[in-house]
Amino acid sequence: MTECRAADHPAPDSDAGRAWNLPDEAATAALGVRLASALDEGLVLYLHGPLGAGKTSFARALLGASGVGERIKSPTYSLVEGYAAGARPAWHLDLYRIADPGELEWLGLDALSDPAALVLVEWPERGRGALPPADLELHLAYADGGRSAVLQAITPRGARLLQRLR
């Protein structure tokens, strides 16, 4: 498996953020596994990036490494998939097809507010105002034939997780 490497250039590492170069899909998955190994509490993670940047690949790796034992499906059409990640509830949302945050009202997303839950949201800007606030944001982009990733802590819980990744 390819390892994710600390980035040489996208963003300086700091207490609030950390950057990596991801040369291929295996490196993206490795970063997801690494983040899963640092989890010790619930997390709301927003995943940003263009189509094909690796948001779903990252989410699958993180969920699998967090203890989801079943097939991890893309929520592209269902919008939300729920799992048990060990003893923790886990939710993976893909809001690409949402035109208005009001559409989320019908999905019954109250469970997303469970502080023990692992909540991964692709295209979170489409659900603005209807989602729990992010603890951590992942920004994926195309770079040098692969991808770059920047994890940014938004809350103290996100900062603690980012600190454990060092």
Phi, psi and omega per residue, in radians:
M1 nan 2.411 3.086
T2 -1.269 2.423 3.104
E3 -1.614 2.599 3.023
C4 -1.378 2.482 -3.124
R5 -2.043 2.515 3.029
A6 -0.997 2.411 -3.067
A7 -1.233 2.595 3.065
D8 -1.496 -0.441 -2.977
H9 -2.519 -0.448 -2.959
P10 -1.020 -0.754 -3.135
A11 -2.751 2.446 3.115
P12 -1.159 2.471 3.045
D13 -1.191 2.482 3.115
S14 -2.689 -3.141 3.083
D15 -1.103 -0.480 -3.073
A16 -1.688 -0.223 -3.087
G17 -2.710 2.765 3.133
R18 -2.582 2.461 -3.070
A19 -2.138 2.620 3.113
W20 -2.425 2.635 2.898
N21 -1.654 2.329 -3.131
L22 -2.154 1.672 -3.030
P23 -1.198 -0.355 -3.104
D24 -2.755 3.138 -3.104
E25 -1.102 -0.600 3.120
A26 -1.100 -0.632 3.104
A27 -1.205 -0.636 3.078
T28 -1.100 -0.770 3.105
A29 -1.119 -0.694 3.132
A30 -1.060 -0.656 3.096
L31 -1.152 -0.700 3.080
G32 -1.076 -0.736 3.112
V33 -1.130 -0.730 3.140
R34 -1.097 -0.743 3.108
L35 -1.122 -0.735 3.124
A36 -1.035 -0.675 -3.111
S37 -1.204 -0.347 3.132
A38 -1.611 -0.174 -3.118
L39 -1.228 2.263 3.006
D40 -2.394 0.162 3.078
E41 -2.712 3.105 3.128
G42 -1.109 2.908 -3.099
L43 -2.774 2.391 2.925
V44 -1.925 2.052 -3.077
L45 -2.100 2.098 3.047
Y46 -1.608 2.331 3.133
L47 -1.932 2.065 -3.114
H48 -1.987 2.602 3.046
G49 2.658 2.824 3.140
P50 -1.229 2.935 3.063
L51 -0.939 2.370 3.086
G52 1.399 0.117 -3.090
A53 -1.384 -0.236 3.085
G54 1.981 0.238 -3.123
K55 -1.056 -0.844 -3.121
T56 -1.205 -0.696 3.096
S57 -1.054 -0.763 3.101
F58 -1.075 -0.830 -3.111
A59 -1.071 -0.756 3.119
R60 -1.059 -0.770 -3.137
A61 -1.126 -0.763 -3.139
L62 -1.114 -0.785 -3.137
L63 -1.132 -0.773 3.127
G64 -1.070 -0.767 3.138
A65 -1.264 -0.278 3.111
S66 -1.541 -0.024 3.062
G67 1.932 0.089 3.070
V68 -1.225 2.066 -3.054
G69 -1.693 -0.113 -3.126
E70 -1.739 3.031 3.083
R71 -1.069 2.283 -3.119
I72 -1.693 1.892 -3.063
K73 -1.567 2.654 3.028
S74 -1.317 2.299 3.122
P75 -1.502 0.408 -3.075
T76 -0.960 -0.753 -3.103
Y77 -1.706 -0.589 -3.135
S78 -1.415 -0.293 -3.117
L79 1.326 -0.621 -3.141
V80 -2.525 2.405 3.031
E81 -2.215 2.350 3.125
G82 -1.918 2.548 -3.108
Y83 -2.507 2.899 2.907
A84 -1.825 2.068 3.105
A85 -1.834 1.464 -2.966
G86 1.195 -2.229 3.124
A87 -1.547 -0.018 -3.044
R88 -1.795 2.399 3.009
P89 -1.251 2.540 3.129
A90 -2.350 2.483 -3.117
W91 -2.327 2.365 3.083
H92 -2.168 2.064 -3.126
L93 -1.998 2.459 3.009
D94 -2.208 1.865 -3.024
L95 -1.718 0.300 -3.107
Y96 -0.957 -0.652 -3.063
R97 -1.532 0.043 3.132
I98 -1.455 2.223 3.121
A99 -1.615 -0.495 -3.080
D100 -2.531 2.359 -3.136
P101 -0.965 -0.434 3.114
G102 -1.068 -0.423 3.122
E103 -1.119 -0.405 -3.107
L104 -1.264 -0.325 -3.130
E105 -0.976 -0.553 -3.054
W106 -1.477 -0.098 -3.111
L107 -1.544 -0.158 3.132
G108 1.088 1.038 -3.029
L109 -1.593 0.364 -3.136
D110 -1.012 -0.573 -3.107
A111 -1.125 -0.320 -3.133
L112 -1.163 -0.340 -3.099
S113 -1.481 -0.019 3.082
D114 -1.097 2.081 -3.086
P115 -1.116 -0.301 3.117
A116 -1.544 -0.168 -3.036
A117 -1.318 2.627 2.951
L118 -1.746 2.026 -3.063
V119 -2.127 2.054 3.126
L120 -1.979 2.202 -3.064
V121 -2.217 1.992 3.009
E122 -1.529 2.453 -3.116
W123 1.039 0.849 -3.066
P124 -1.106 -0.433 3.138
E125 -1.066 -0.383 3.135
R126 -1.411 -0.181 3.116
G127 -2.017 0.316 -3.083
R128 -0.876 2.258 3.116
G129 1.568 -0.277 -3.122
A130 -1.927 -0.011 -3.068
L131 -1.972 2.717 2.992
P132 -1.158 2.641 -3.132
P133 -1.164 2.590 -3.130
A134 -1.289 2.500 2.940
D135 -1.571 -0.570 -3.061
L136 -2.530 2.528 3.055
E137 -2.155 2.373 3.053
L138 -1.899 2.179 3.094
H139 -1.958 1.985 3.100
L140 -1.833 2.485 3.131
A141 -2.586 2.734 3.019
Y142 -1.260 2.391 -3.139
A143 -2.794 2.235 3.000
D144 0.873 0.783 3.124
G145 1.359 -0.074 3.103
G146 -2.282 -2.324 3.138
R147 -2.378 2.764 2.925
S148 -2.045 2.619 3.129
A149 -2.325 2.358 3.045
V150 -2.230 2.123 3.031
L151 -1.720 2.238 -3.107
Q152 -2.153 2.171 3.089
A153 -1.346 2.336 3.134
I154 -1.911 -0.598 -3.101
T155 -2.130 2.952 3.047
P156 -1.010 -0.628 3.097
R157 -1.109 -0.736 3.072
G158 -1.121 -0.679 3.126
A159 -1.138 -0.675 3.101
R160 -1.101 -0.738 3.130
L161 -1.133 -0.789 3.135
L162 -1.071 -0.667 3.099
Q163 -1.084 -0.670 3.133
R164 -1.206 -0.323 3.108
L165 -1.362 -0.240 -3.078
R166 -1.214 nan nan
